[in-house]
Amino acid sequence: QQTLKERLAELIPAEIENVKAVRAEHGKKSFGPVLVDQLYGGMRGLPALIWDGSVLDPDEGIRFRGKTIPEIQDLLPKAPGGSEPLPEGLFWLLVTGEVPTQAQVEALSKDWAARAAIPEFVEELLDRCPPTLHPMSQFSLAVTALNHDSTFAKAYQQGVSKKEYWGPAFEDCMDLIAKLPNIAGRIYRNVYGQGKVPAIDPTKDYSWNMANLLGFAEKNDFVELLRLYITIHSDHEGGNVSAHAGKLVGSALSDPFLAFAASLNGLAGPLHGLANQEVLLWLRKMQSKIGENATDEAVKEYVWSTLKNGQVVPGYGHAVLRKTDPRYSAQREFALKHLPNDPLFKLVAQVFNIVPGILLEAGKAKNPWPNVDAHSGVLLTHYGLDQMNFYTVLFGVSRAFGVAAQLIWDRALALERPKSYSTDAIKKIFAGK
Ligand code: CMX
């Protein structure tokens, strides 16, 4: 059976030709106007990147290689007895555009288990971090340190040809994904005093091992949740902060560990991945203020007080999406199936009925609907993973799948260097027009 790398080696030459042909035919054509507002708006909506792995439609949400979340839930291989897709399959799909066989997915689980160990000095680095250092800072620190053993950095030093960049980048990306559970598990156990990190079980899949390192593998539903969680958090087209940061830093030929550490630093911001932590904090504060089983009136008043204090409602709104995030819906479906009577889930559902109306009435947010982060924390909390400031680490483990897939292709196909302008230059350009 063919490995992922062998399949890629077949796909890359054809894709290089495909891109050459598209550029020869369309390369000098204009791709629409650029508005000055887009420059000031942080390149909002500016068409500036290519990434085939996933595309985000404002109304429909994300598609991975053309497939919706329900489609991948249906099509991708599952664990024996499981019903959620294995993230191994999603990675194969992101990288190749093809749905893998069960055997190919099992081979990936084995390959990642074999690559999972982290260097002793990285373990020591993590063990020396004070538990007060945010888990995301620890995560980024450890991933940066993995660059010590980068195959890409070594190959570059040895003068690898440009044409061969993707091979060592692929090896680093596989190592990166494989080593994240050991890093995340160690951070979790160190920070929350959960004892020694268990060994990786090479007969089990990636999500089972991740759950086991956190101490939750006994709970089969939690393992299923992680499979779904990693799959849906993996990628959200190329322009979001974490994906774009990884791509940008990778374009300097910084190795995938350095590039992905940049992604993690972006993901750690409260308007991006940290929102999942913020949502839980916000819900807990609401509960302590208005009590459990609060009336709709009390919830409405609390939401308004958040806005009046000049804060955002975490988990709601999106820079691109204009409808409910299908990643939110997938998690809601999971909750309806596995934890319909959980009191915090009921609050999340109550908030879902109330917040969009208020954001619409307030009239500022372009999208009043919930995003992925509005729902993830309640699911983790249900199974006992209630340490909120760890949540973004799990988002980070998942996001590695998308960033890694993109880095491999970027090394096969292209330096990013957009042009910035000063306000003075904008005034001069349009003077008298
Ligand atoms: N609550 C209150 N106000 C909000 C809001 C929310 N959930 N979402 C947007 N707004 C406000 C913006 O702050 C902005 O206000 P100003 O004009 O005063 O600056 C206005 O509405 C217009 O913003 P927008 O164009 O609709 O949204 P942006 O593209 O600027 O920002 C996002 C998108 C996600 C940062 C924003 O919706 C937000 O802050 N949401 C809450 C945080 C969150 O959930 N982030 C996670 C996103 C998903 C992810 O990346 O993980």
Residues whose N, C-alpha, C, O or C-beta is under 5 A from the ligand:
A	BS01	CMX	P270 L271 H272 G273 A275 Q311 V312 V313 P314 G315 Y316 G317 H318 A319 K364 A365 K366 N367 N371 D373
